Amino acid sequence: MVTMDKKSFKKAYVNKFLEMHGIELKEGTNQQKYEALGSLVRDYVTRTWLRTNKKYNKTGEKQVYYFSMEFLLGRLLGDALLNIGIRDICKEGLAELNIDLQELENLEEDQGLGNGGLGRLAACFLDSMASLNIPGHGCGIRYKYGFFEQKIIDGKQVEVSDDWLRHGNVWERRNSNKAEIVRFGGDIKVEERNGRLTFVHVNYAPVLAVPYDTPIVGYKNGIANTLRLWSAEAVSNEFDFSSFSRGDFLKAIEYKNSVESISQVLYPEDSFYEGKILRLKQQYFFVSAGIQSIIRHFKKHGGNIFELDDKISIHINDTHPTLAIPELMRILLDEEGLAWEDAWRITEKTISYTNHTILAEALEKWPIDMFKSLLPRIYMIIEEINRRYCEELWSKFPGQENKISRMAIIGNGQIRMAPLAIVGSHSINGVAKLHTEILKKKEMSDFYYLYPNKFNNKTNGITHRRWLLKSNPKLTQLLCETIGDGFIKHPLDLQNFENHLNDTSVLDRLAKIKFENKQKLAKIIFQNQNISVDPKSIFDVQVKRIHAYKRQTMNCLRIMDLYNKLIDNPNLDIHPRTFIFAGKAAPGYYLAKNTIELINNVADKINNDSRVNDKIKVVFMENYRVSLAEDIIPGTDVSEQISTTTKEASGTSNMKFMMNGAITVATLDGANIEIKDEVGDDNIIIFGLNADEVLNYYRNGGYSALEMYNNDLRIKNVLNDLINGKYHNDRDRFKSIYENLITYNDEFFVLKDFDSYLKAQDKIDKLYRNKREWQKMCGVNIAHSGIFSSDRTIEQYATGIWGSEVLYKNL
Ligand SMILES: *Cc1c(COP(=O)(O)O)cnc(C)c1O
């Protein structure tokens, strides 16, 4: 926490600006003003950062390292100001200099090094670890290009590369002196030295891993942890132009390009595995660099390698960083000279793993041939892990060959990352109760039987500092006035807000705040999409990755159905609604891109039909990302969480919405179930098949989409509208969606849940008309959102998984 007054802040800022830009403040551009502010705040944070690192080195407390391919941080300035506690004086001070803080904040590029929920979770966890005084750091890749920028052109998604570093990045510090070498390819020479087999890696291609460190500041507690992102560079003595002949010169260029490609770009697939060698290189690259630097730092400060698991926890976010297991083994065996049994015990106790999805298409597996030639020593270690593990399996399940080959790490010419992650960690957690139950009973039941004590649940969470304090200052103000500011440190205290929900003046204010947030969102919609929407209408929002299982299609079909009804009956009595969508599709995911195009064409048709315009509007907002989510969520009335039950492991936007007083329309999937348990049946609208029904259909069949089509005229009509030219001159345009539902029998039960979904929406319409009841429902949702703070989640990780005395003490 930084203490200062407005006057000294203003003086420091004016000086900083002059020093950086060599001109007077009033002559500067907003970009220059942003850079000066960022730089000043970075300076403040740097002192805290230094102190924190000194403290960690002195106390020797247990350090947690959160390994993730993705960190979806969004913008950092606003959060840093909030957490160091100078947001208000900064805002006021700048205002006196005729500068609008929000305008400067908006100039910061989102740090978009992630695809969606998984990457955003990692970012929320960093914020919570720092705020709870937990020494917890991130480790990942500094992609030169983050998640692509989405443009909508003629209704279609067009991907533009995300050159997020073009104006520089004030938050990061390049630490060349802490670079590591990561080795690819080559051969392993086995030699006997002093009676012990040693493995020498020769003829490899070295890659220099250079860390860029970003401070992660805790909320007013004087702590700044580190997010370390690795960048791949050519090893300089391998790239000395003068020493190369022509042929070597070209080779050298090739080497440099192939090295730099490793941290060039984030793969834009969410919950989808692509067996590309570059992806494998990315995974080993950051994992190897990360573990080497952790061990180097640990030893430098006098750590005893046999106590590694007492002093260090390494958490892997999904299977993407699973090579941390054989990489740690490699270092303990080959570099530290430990015996296999010791190395294995330490590795297993150090590493823990979170599973994020049960979707089969997301399971990572690598062809042996590709793996072996890229990572020969790591392959040998995995073979040995597998050999010993299969021995254990044979003794536990004698004669059960099928089961054993199903559970093996290596099989069918492939290396399977999930079994490796399970075998090599002491903890495996799912991300919501239902998800963990499905892992235990179904998806990973063989493993659960083998290692029942490893499995546990940690329901996801979101940082209320970004998703409430920062993004919804007006609601935060109301909460502070009614229940005090205790909830900021103890989010469960939000419950006290429920005591104020019989006070009509509080409800009036709640309604007024929502309305103002909707006005603000309406303005942004007009600026970005040139569509005017009425803030008095219900803002009905579905924003998330576009994916068949998330069922944006179902949402769109019900809008098409409502449109039909309004045309048939112009007097249909509904409260006006604005349907808002946003989200990116993976560039190679045709069906998802087709869905975006459908939504945009439906929007065009409806928004230009004066017969219905005072009742409904449809908006697809371009380029969904963290900063846009912060604009949309506080201005939302209805949160659409409508995935096919069993498919959404947890969801986290569902939590952000309830915390901002939206009412959820939901299937009993992921964390929606836990939201329902918190707010009660009367404060959430549930619809659709339950998990048992869905699992039963998948197991035993018996569902016919065609039957739904033939027996429900509403379904028949909207499906025919997909292919009769109503929404596009080219009748084949949305055929893939039609065929997916009819020809391929609707894998995600869109038609099966349709009727129940429409009824849920009718219920919303009725509830919204009763203003007082609606406001109370919003209030109950806010009051019960505290448990979904990632502070609660991180406390559970710290005590239940990373456990050490120091981590307990810090809580
Ligand atoms: C929270 C968040 C997500 C996750 O949304 P879900 O609806 O839980 O899938 C994805 N992208 C961004 C930008 C987010 O802020």
The ligand as a Gaussian input file, in Angstrom:
#p B3LYP/6-31G(d) Opt

LIG

0 1
 C      -14.829000     -14.645000     -17.518000
 C      -14.398000     -14.636000     -18.921000
 C      -14.520000     -15.781000     -19.711000
 C      -15.175000     -17.056000     -19.208000
 O      -16.547000     -17.004000     -19.507000
 P      -17.499000     -18.288000     -19.373000
 O      -18.845000     -17.740000     -19.663000
 O      -17.372000     -18.781000     -17.974000
 O      -17.042000     -19.267000     -20.388000
 C      -14.108000     -15.727000     -21.016000
 N      -13.568000     -14.598000     -21.540000
 C      -13.440000     -13.478000     -20.808000
 C      -12.866000     -12.267000     -21.451000
 C      -13.850000     -13.445000     -19.481000
 O      -13.703000     -12.326000     -18.770000

